[in-house]
Amino acid sequence: MKTLIAVALFAAAGTAFAQATPVGVWKTIDDKTKTEKAQIRITESGGVMRGVIEKLLAPDAKQDGVCDKCEDDRKGKPMIGLEVVRGVKKADDENLWDSGTILDAAEGKVYKVRMQPADGGKKLEVRGYVGMPMLGRTQTWIRVE
């Protein structure tokens, strides 16, 4: 019986640890209006993360819209499938990911980004900033899967 309980606890701890990364699907919540904006899938390849818009959630969102305000290679690209997180890597701090950028597709602006899982991996604190992290703003994203 003790072995069974130990195995169950180990499996639960492993699942919680695996969820405490930015990898997954997230519902973005606008920090100003507190409304749902999009669903983002973050994947990792070779230690580098990227995030792509899978679904637009805002009631007024144009599902066939393109990034008109983007000023880089994403200009004119469809919003669905648009890469909004680029180049994020694990920091020395075991619960922090940074070194990449995040695109505010509504404004077409690119910011440095820092991501930190919270609430056992159920939430993701996403901070976009210019220069230093203290010069930015944070959104809390909610894990979908």
HELIX and SHEET records of a PDB file:
HELIX    1   1 LYS A    2  GLN A   19  1                                  18    
HELIX    2   2 ASP A  119  GLY A  121  5                                   3    
SHEET    1   A 9 GLY A  24  ILE A  29  0                                        
SHEET    2   A 9 GLU A  36  SER A  45 -1                                        
SHEET    3   A 9 VAL A  48  LEU A  56 -1                                        
SHEET    4   A 9 GLU A  83  LYS A  90 -1                                        
SHEET    5   A 9 TRP A  97  ASP A 104 -1                                        
SHEET    6   A 9 LYS A 109  ALA A 118 -1                                        
SHEET    7   A 9 LYS A 123  TYR A 129 -1                                        
SHEET    8   A 9 GLY A 136  ARG A 143 -1                                        
SHEET    9   A 9 GLY A  24  ILE A  29 -1                                        
END                                                                             
